[in-house]
Amino acid sequence: MDEILKRLEVLTSQTVSNLHLLNEEQLAAFVEEREQLIDSIKSLQPTAEQSAVFSERVKAILQYDSVLVQRMTEVQLQGQAEMNRIQNAKKQKMLYDSEYSMGSVMFDKRK
């Protein structure tokens, strides 16, 4: 259990130190790896004594959650803004294209 907590501490500290550089995929990979480590800890079913010993380390790891959630929210909002921009561009293009396709009938006149 000590080794798993150590890996979780290292993973968390590395992620927080490079947090502003991480993109959506890297944050998702972090969350998946963190979840696997937490599941590993849960599967060990630590005793009350082990839980008491490691509780301070877990609390230290959990202190970073607010910073991580804030960055994830920022990335999510950036993604939503980009999606909105793309959708608006598609709408404008569709309106532009449809406006000219309907009125393209020509008549020849003889004098």
matplotlib code that plots the C-alpha trace (Angstrom):
import matplotlib.pyplot as plt

x = [0.0, 2.9, 4.2, 0.8, 0.5, 4.0, 3.1, -0.1, 1.9, 4.4, 1.7, -0.2, 2.8, 4.0, 0.6, 0.1, 3.6, 2.8, -0.9, -0.9, 0.7, -1.6, -4.3, -7.6, -6.2, -3.4, -5.8, -8.0, -5.0, -4.1, -7.6, -7.7, -4.3, -5.3, -8.5, -6.6, -4.3, -7.2, -9.0, -5.8, -5.8, -9.4, -8.9, -6.2, -8.8, -6.5, -6.9, -7.9, -4.3, -3.0, -5.7, -4.7, -1.0, -1.7, -4.5, -2.2, -0.6, -4.1, -5.2, -2.1, -3.0, -6.6, -5.5, -4.6, -8.1, -9.4, -6.6, -7.0, -10.8, -10.3, -7.9, -10.2, -13.1, -10.9, -10.1, -13.8, -14.8, -12.1, -13.4, -17.0, -15.9, -14.1, -17.1, -19.4, -17.0, -17.0, -20.8, -21.2, -18.8, -20.7, -24.0, -22.7, -21.2, -24.5, -26.5, -24.1, -24.2, -27.9, -28.6, -27.0, -28.0, -31.7, -31.7, -29.5, -32.1, -31.3, -33.5, -32.3, -34.1, -34.1, -34.2]
y = [0.0, 2.3, 1.9, 2.6, 5.8, 6.8, 6.4, 8.4, 11.2, 11.4, 11.3, 14.1, 16.3, 15.9, 16.7, 19.8, 21.1, 20.9, 21.7, 24.8, 22.8, 19.9, 19.5, 17.6, 14.2, 14.4, 15.4, 12.4, 10.1, 11.5, 10.9, 7.3, 6.4, 8.0, 6.1, 2.8, 3.6, 4.4, 1.2, -0.7, 0.9, 0.0, -3.6, -4.0, -3.4, -1.6, -2.2, 0.7, 0.9, 1.2, 3.8, 5.9, 5.8, 6.7, 9.2, 12.2, 11.3, 10.9, 14.3, 15.9, 14.4, 15.5, 19.1, 19.3, 18.4, 21.9, 23.0, 20.0, 20.5, 24.2, 23.4, 20.7, 23.2, 25.7, 23.1, 22.1, 25.7, 26.2, 23.1, 24.4, 27.7, 26.0, 23.9, 26.9, 28.7, 25.7, 25.4, 29.1, 28.9, 25.9, 27.8, 30.9, 28.8, 26.9, 30.2, 31.7, 28.6, 28.1, 31.8, 31.5, 28.1, 28.8, 31.9, 30.6, 30.5, 32.3, 33.3, 34.2, 37.0, 37.3, 40.7]
z = [0.0, 0.7, -2.8, -4.4, -2.3, -3.3, -7.0, -6.4, -4.7, -7.5, -10.2, -8.5, -7.8, -11.4, -12.8, -10.6, -11.4, -15.2, -14.9, -17.0, -19.9, -19.9, -22.5, -22.3, -23.3, -20.8, -18.0, -18.9, -18.8, -15.4, -14.1, -15.4, -13.9, -10.6, -10.6, -11.1, -8.2, -6.0, -7.0, -6.1, -2.7, -2.1, -3.2, -0.5, 2.1, 4.6, 8.3, 10.6, 11.7, 8.2, 7.3, 10.3, 9.3, 5.6, 6.3, 6.4, 3.1, 1.5, 2.9, 1.4, -2.0, -1.7, -1.1, -4.8, -5.9, -6.0, -8.3, -10.6, -10.8, -11.6, -14.5, -15.8, -15.8, -17.7, -20.3, -20.6, -21.1, -23.7, -25.5, -25.4, -26.8, -29.6, -30.4, -30.4, -32.8, -35.1, -35.0, -35.7, -38.7, -40.1, -39.7, -41.5, -44.3, -44.7, -44.8, -47.3, -49.6, -49.5, -50.3, -53.7, -54.8, -55.0, -57.2, -60.0, -62.9, -66.1, -69.0, -72.5, -74.4, -78.2, -79.8]

ax = plt.figure().add_subplot(projection="3d")
ax.plot(x, y, z, "-o")
ax.set_aspect("equal")
plt.show()
